[in-house]
């Protein structure tokens, strides 16, 4: 139905067939239609006579067509913009309609709205008495339509066409044939399907009648439909979504008009947000198209298109469990793309600006990566809370309290197998539905009360063949991914040399030895990555005749006409050019087809001849080289060529004509032979075929499933992107977002015990503190004046305090930073003053003041230096400037907030493995001979001794390492020095506190 697509003359022709005024049209007492009603009718009807009904609006305020169309189930349109022979009511329509009909009188019990009247038609025009006015509402329309006597009388005196209603647009609506006793449903499924199909047809960019405004209007209306309706519940509507709608939307992604591009992305989001379980391969194609747009190097592509594509990904990523479902349904599928892995790499790469300047696309890529981290972190927090709540419940039960079984039963009843919560309807007040969506919900509940649930609700969740259960464990998924890599390698070798690829898969144990023809044939059919030309060469080899039989047996030809079966057959491989090979392939095909279809022809040879004729007809009709030389064959010539071929008899002439028209209308596409729209049609048909097989099963998963596996794949790219953005960005909000991302990654790593992830994160953050890269002289001023470095330092120490248990290699970087802080005199006083036996106050500072060995020489040198220094240098020697003092104070304050001493005092709570790594780090950072500094070595030694004393309850686990280190310092010392002195004092301190322990005293 195309709006405005009908001329006035054709409109009159259609209306002449219905001389009587439709009985549903409201009239004035004089028998004439009210002019305001007529104008309202034409203004409110949308392209097909289906008005929008506002909730709670009485039918007296509706246009006349509303009450007329309310009794119409099936529209038959004769608009010039509609193909009269296309999309007839399907079996699915009728089956779904029967389901709806059983509850069609549901709304009749709803209370009518006041002051709402519909006047009966004029008795002179209808030949009936004027009945009393009836009070109706939108919900009570079926009750009015149940007047069977009037319907019977009308059918006796009028023809079917007399009951038709033609709206001002020229669209004819006819009564649908109803079963006896079944009430008419307003706006029944066939009507909705036709309207839905029409809206989808408006979005076809290849239809030259569709202007940009029409396509945009169609997309907007489809958006409303998808937001308001449960389309997936009806197979007839779902079929339109899978095929025409998805295809048109994907084609619109290639247009350069932003309004169409944006609207199509919005509709795609609504589709995959609610119906992705039915659209597995459509979703795969959609995500690939978005990836192509994001990575496009075309200079003509607007920047906004890339931005919109990334926003679409972020929106999808925010759907709970969406990324998990991508991983399970695609990355863990042998013959699908690694969508989650590829998209993660793409987003990580796109978060790194080439020019060094951050744009919106870079931040959107980071946003998508952080969405996965956010959801994983939230799930980890929930698990921690639920574990704590469970422990409290166990404690309560142990005290004798019984659980509330009623509440548990209610929760169980409200939660389905996929973890999705259903609305609780028991306590809801009974009220009339106020919209079509609520009416559909109520009808659905009515069917459930009658035990007539939807077929989808009857079926349990399907399990893909590759899984042993609906929720396979991580090891099983790892095995599948390993096998998938081997299959990809074997496929690549097969596409170069088939025998080599088969041999490789046999060596890896993926194919049996000797070769199982049925197994190989199934692999050739299932694997979409295989080269169709190589498949044709391999199965047509004279040595593989048994394999060819097995290959043909994988097709389901039963019930298909020979040209339909041949089309399916030839789409699976590239037909070789040699005549003997073609003959071998067709003979095997026709033998199988003839057998499974009950031998419809006189002989098998007749089927072979017809199949060969179909291929020749396809070439004659669609090969451009042939068309240049000869006029295409007519249907009469086609029939003449096959005269007497069917065992000296003729084939059914109607069948031959149908075959001819089918081939002429739609070419049998040879794989890899066509380009453009023809090849696009071929690829799309393959996608639909795969979706109808068990490969199209899509698992919906509960939130939090496989977070461990997802994080192990995303942490590397995410931390790299966070580090780059943190380093390059000058925006405080973006810096804080990066820090938040670091913290959440750390929390997840700690939750799952990923020490390597936590170490990598700490090492990355330590670089941004500038503590290891700056010289000691400049460190206070540089660190004190760098807010970003201070933020990184606070984050490092906070993460070490919180999650030190899983820190391993990262301890060395933290200890290096501590040593730099000691050299720059930025550590708290308590950390540089240590216990001593000789000093009066019992404390000695590790930062000793320099005492020149020869004061006289030093005084002379100082006087000479003073004479040679410039004025600026002399002023610098007087003391640091005010600015430097302020930055140093800021640095000291920041380090105080970091509380580095807590690493020592809280070390007693560390796990043993982490404690051992910390002590190894302190021993390893001791300077070597080239960069030997006695004070640095003494500082590391003192921290080591303090940690040992803090952990004296388990000192036996680490004593061997500490003893060896002290022995090395004391025994191998060449001369008495400050470090040896501190080692001896430390040994005495340990002896005082540890000699009472029998396990240590002997050592």
Buried (B, 14 or more C-beta within 10 A) or exposed (E): BBBEBBEEEBBEEBBEEBEEBBBBBBBEEEEEBBEEBBEBBEEBBBBBBBBEBEEEBBBBEBBBBBBBBBBBBBBBBBBBBBEEEEBEBBEBBBBBBEBBBBBBBBBBEBEBBEEBEBBBBBEEBBEBEEEEEBBBBBBBBBBBBBEEEBBEBBEEEBEEEBBBBBBBBBBBBBBBEBEEEBBBBBBBBBBBBBBBBBBBBBBBBEBEEBEEEBBBBBBBBBBEBBEEBBBBBBBBBBBBBBBBBBBBBBBBBEBEEEBBBBBBBBBBBBBBBBBBBBBBBBBBBBBBBBBEBBEEEEEEEEEEBBBBBBBBBBBBBBBBBBBBBBBBBBBBBBBBBBBBBBBBBBBBBBBBBEEEEBEBBBBBBBBBBBBBBBBBBBBBBEEEEEEEEEEEEEEEEEEEEEEEEEEEEEEEEEEEEEBEEEEEEEEEEEEBBBBBEBBBBBBBEBBEEEEBEBEEEEEEEEBBEBBEEBBBEEEBBEEBBEBBEBBBBBBBBBBEEBEEBBBBBBEBEBBEEEBBBBBBBBBBBBBBBBBBBBBBBBBBBEEBBEBBBBBBBEBEBEEBBBBBBBBBBBBBBBBBEEEEBBEBBBBBBBBBBBEBBEEBBBBBBBBBBBBBBBBBBBBBBBBEEBEEEEEEBEBEEBBEBBEEBBEEEEBEEEBBBBBBEBBBEBBBBBBEBBEEEBBBBBEBBBBBBBBEEEBBBBBBBBBBBBBBBBBBBBBBBBBBBBBBBBBBBEEEEBBEBBBBBBBBBBBBBBBBEBBBBBBBBBBBBBBBBBBEEBEEEEBBBBBBBBEBBBBBBBBBBBBBBEBBBBBBBBBBBBBBBBBBBBBBEBBBEEBBBBBBEEEEEEEBEBBEEEEEEEEEEEEEEEEEEEEEEEEEEEEEEEEEEEEBBBBBEBBBEBBEEBBBBBBBEBBBEBEEEBBBBBBBBBBEBBBEEEEEEBBBBBBBBBBBBBBBBBBBEEBBEBBEBBBEBBEEBBEEBEEEBBBBBBBBBBBEBBEEBBEEBEEBEEE
